[in-house]
Amino acid sequence: MKIEKDYELKKHTTFQIGGKAKTVYFPETVEELEQTLKENPNAIILGNGSDVLISSDGIDGDVIITTEINDFEINGTKVYATCGVKAPVLSREVSENGLSGMEFMFCIPGTIGGMVYMNASAHSQSIADIFTSCKVYDVENQKVLTLNKDDMLFEYRKTVLSEKKYVVLSAEFELKPSTVEEVKALMQRNAEFRKQKQPSLALPNAGSIFKNPENDSAGRLLEKSGVKSKIVGGAKVWENHANFIVNIGYATSSDVLNLMYKMYNEVKVRYTIELQPEVKFIGIANEEEKEKWQTMTTNNN
Ligand SMILES: Cc1cc2nc3c(=O)[nH]c(=O)nc-3n(C[C@H](O)[C@H](O)[C@H](O)COP(=O)(O)OP(=O)(O)OC[C@H]3O[C@@H](n4cnc5c(N)ncnc54)[C@H](O)[C@@H]3O)c2cc1C
């Protein structure tokens, strides 16, 4: 297994932001991941780093990156994947088998572990719709558990994994038989839609910054609050959709955090709605940053 010391995490996040971690482990099998977790129970887990804001001052501890654990199997309508498989790769593979249910993953740059962790969704499809079970490592009790759909407590951008110290090792899904043409056509439509609504990774970003409040859209509220194109340091609200922050070249985590706090306050003042961050802030923070993050996440569920 590859182990890196003083590894710059910005290389491993879609925001291209993040300082160093003392030790970063890259297990290559589920068994290596279990063993690494046993030996480093406090290590932070990262998949593809597409839903995180990592402190530019780094992480005071160790990190495990799962992207080398990437096996999958397609058996009829059943799909098995280990945690590090990239969502677009699996989406493309199942499309070749004429299986429907993973078209939404085609343009989401996460891993299966990250997708299951937060019940990723888009274009009226979600992980919850196709999930049958997963194997997790229970870090506190040092054992492997199998969770079925009911155990997962799937909600919008939330599962039981947000509360328990469980690491997804692998997951199983049940897809619907369709045709290669239909599945690919839907993937293409999703990709076209995204071209208009989301920045490509050529403009480093971490997807939607805030979750949609119930029956509303964070993007709509932010746009009406006039935050589009606002800049703090190297972080800018994307001009085409106000729920994205793009790194225009030299952004630090503080720039992003301060810009998020401005966005949050603009919506709060105008609509008395407190938007909740979708991205997860990880790593070393000063007192002011801690306070801002805590304010924004107080009601986060
Ligand atoms: C351009 C772009 C578009 C996006 N579009 C969407 C979208 O349409 N819908 C959507 O839902 N999301 C979207 N996202 C957000 C993101 O891709 C998803 O949330 C994805 O599921 C994150 O996966 P990851 O592997 O990158 O997780 P990371 O960012 O590496 O980690 C995110 C969280 O998951 C935890 N985690 C990661 N792996 C595991 C594991 N094996 N076990 C337990 N916990 C784990 C981490 O500890 C962390 O808390 C988008 C992001 C980008 C950059």
Ligand as a Chemical Component Dictionary entry (heavy atoms), coordinates in Angstrom:
data_LIG
# 
_chem_comp.id                   LIG 
_chem_comp.type                 NON-POLYMER 
_chem_comp.pdbx_formal_charge   0 
_chem_comp.three_letter_code    LIG 
# 
loop_
_chem_comp_atom.comp_id 
_chem_comp_atom.atom_id 
_chem_comp_atom.alt_atom_id 
_chem_comp_atom.type_symbol 
_chem_comp_atom.charge 
_chem_comp_atom.model_Cartn_x 
_chem_comp_atom.model_Cartn_y 
_chem_comp_atom.model_Cartn_z 
_chem_comp_atom.pdbx_ordinal 
LIG C1  C1  C 0 -18.934 19.215 -10.203 1  
LIG C2  C2  C 0 -19.608 18.491 -9.065  2  
LIG C3  C3  C 0 -20.928 18.065 -9.211  3  
LIG C4  C4  C 0 -21.583 17.414 -8.170  4  
LIG N1  N1  N 0 -22.872 17.024 -8.336  5  
LIG C5  C5  C 0 -23.524 16.374 -7.354  6  
LIG C6  C6  C 0 -24.881 15.943 -7.513  7  
LIG O1  O1  O 0 -25.495 16.171 -8.539  8  
LIG N2  N2  N 0 -25.472 15.273 -6.495  9  
LIG C7  C7  C 0 -24.817 15.001 -5.343  10 
LIG O2  O2  O 0 -25.412 14.354 -4.458  11 
LIG N3  N3  N 0 -23.530 15.404 -5.133  12 
LIG C8  C8  C 0 -22.874 16.084 -6.107  13 
LIG N4  N4  N 0 -21.570 16.493 -5.931  14 
LIG C9  C9  C 0 -20.913 16.297 -4.628  15 
LIG C10 C10 C 0 -20.056 15.021 -4.515  16 
LIG O3  O3  O 0 -19.521 14.618 -5.743  17 
LIG C11 C11 C 0 -20.855 13.883 -3.914  18 
LIG O4  O4  O 0 -21.312 14.276 -2.642  19 
LIG C12 C12 C 0 -20.034 12.598 -3.718  20 
LIG O5  O5  O 0 -20.905 11.633 -3.174  21 
LIG C13 C13 C 0 -18.829 12.764 -2.801  22 
LIG O6  O6  O 0 -18.019 11.619 -2.950  23 
LIG P1  P1  P 0 -16.447 11.675 -2.651  24 
LIG O7  O7  O 0 -15.929 10.310 -2.826  25 
LIG O8  O8  O 0 -15.805 12.741 -3.455  26 
LIG O9  O9  O 0 -16.471 12.074 -1.115  27 
LIG P2  P2  P 0 -15.414 13.001 -0.345  28 
LIG O10 O10 O 0 -15.597 14.408 -0.794  29 
LIG O11 O11 O 0 -14.070 12.435 -0.423  30 
LIG O12 O12 O 0 -15.985 12.861 1.134   31 
LIG C14 C14 C 0 -17.243 13.422 1.455   32 
LIG C15 C15 C 0 -17.708 12.843 2.790   33 
LIG O13 O13 O 0 -17.932 11.452 2.611   34 
LIG C16 C16 C 0 -17.182 10.720 3.569   35 
LIG N5  N5  N 0 -16.754 9.474  2.928   36 
LIG C17 C17 C 0 -16.070 9.313  1.763   37 
LIG N6  N6  N 0 -15.866 8.013  1.513   38 
LIG C18 C18 C 0 -16.421 7.322  2.539   39 
LIG C19 C19 C 0 -16.535 5.935  2.877   40 
LIG N7  N7  N 0 -15.996 4.965  2.122   41 
LIG N8  N8  N 0 -17.193 5.599  4.014   42 
LIG C20 C20 C 0 -17.731 6.564  4.827   43 
LIG N9  N9  N 0 -17.628 7.871  4.570   44 
LIG C21 C21 C 0 -16.998 8.262  3.439   45 
LIG C22 C22 C 0 -16.002 11.618 3.920   46 
LIG O14 O14 O 0 -15.466 11.301 5.183   47 
LIG C23 C23 C 0 -16.657 12.987 3.886   48 
LIG O15 O15 O 0 -17.335 13.263 5.086   49 
LIG C24 C24 C 0 -20.897 17.171 -6.954  50 
LIG C25 C25 C 0 -19.566 17.599 -6.819  51 
LIG C26 C26 C 0 -18.925 18.253 -7.865  52 
LIG C27 C27 C 0 -17.514 18.680 -7.676  53 
# 
loop_
_chem_comp_bond.comp_id 
_chem_comp_bond.atom_id_1 
_chem_comp_bond.atom_id_2 
_chem_comp_bond.value_order 
_chem_comp_bond.pdbx_ordinal 
LIG C1  C2  SING 1  
LIG C2  C3  SING 2  
LIG C2  C26 DOUB 3  
LIG C3  C4  DOUB 4  
LIG C4  N1  SING 5  
LIG C4  C24 SING 6  
LIG N1  C5  DOUB 7  
LIG C5  C6  SING 8  
LIG C5  C8  SING 9  
LIG C6  O1  DOUB 10 
LIG C6  N2  SING 11 
LIG N2  C7  SING 12 
LIG C7  O2  DOUB 13 
LIG C7  N3  SING 14 
LIG N3  C8  DOUB 15 
LIG C8  N4  SING 16 
LIG N4  C9  SING 17 
LIG N4  C24 SING 18 
LIG C9  C10 SING 19 
LIG C10 O3  SING 20 
LIG C10 C11 SING 21 
LIG C11 O4  SING 22 
LIG C11 C12 SING 23 
LIG C12 O5  SING 24 
LIG C12 C13 SING 25 
LIG C13 O6  SING 26 
LIG O6  P1  SING 27 
LIG P1  O7  DOUB 28 
LIG P1  O8  SING 29 
LIG P1  O9  SING 30 
LIG O9  P2  SING 31 
LIG P2  O10 DOUB 32 
LIG P2  O11 SING 33 
LIG P2  O12 SING 34 
LIG O12 C14 SING 35 
LIG C14 C15 SING 36 
LIG C15 O13 SING 37 
LIG C15 C23 SING 38 
LIG O13 C16 SING 39 
LIG C16 N5  SING 40 
LIG C16 C22 SING 41 
LIG N5  C17 SING 42 
LIG N5  C21 SING 43 
LIG C17 N6  DOUB 44 
LIG N6  C18 SING 45 
LIG C18 C19 SING 46 
LIG C18 C21 DOUB 47 
LIG C19 N7  SING 48 
LIG C19 N8  DOUB 49 
LIG N8  C20 SING 50 
LIG C20 N9  DOUB 51 
LIG N9  C21 SING 52 
LIG C22 O14 SING 53 
LIG C22 C23 SING 54 
LIG C23 O15 SING 55 
LIG C24 C25 DOUB 56 
LIG C25 C26 SING 57 
LIG C26 C27 SING 58 
# 
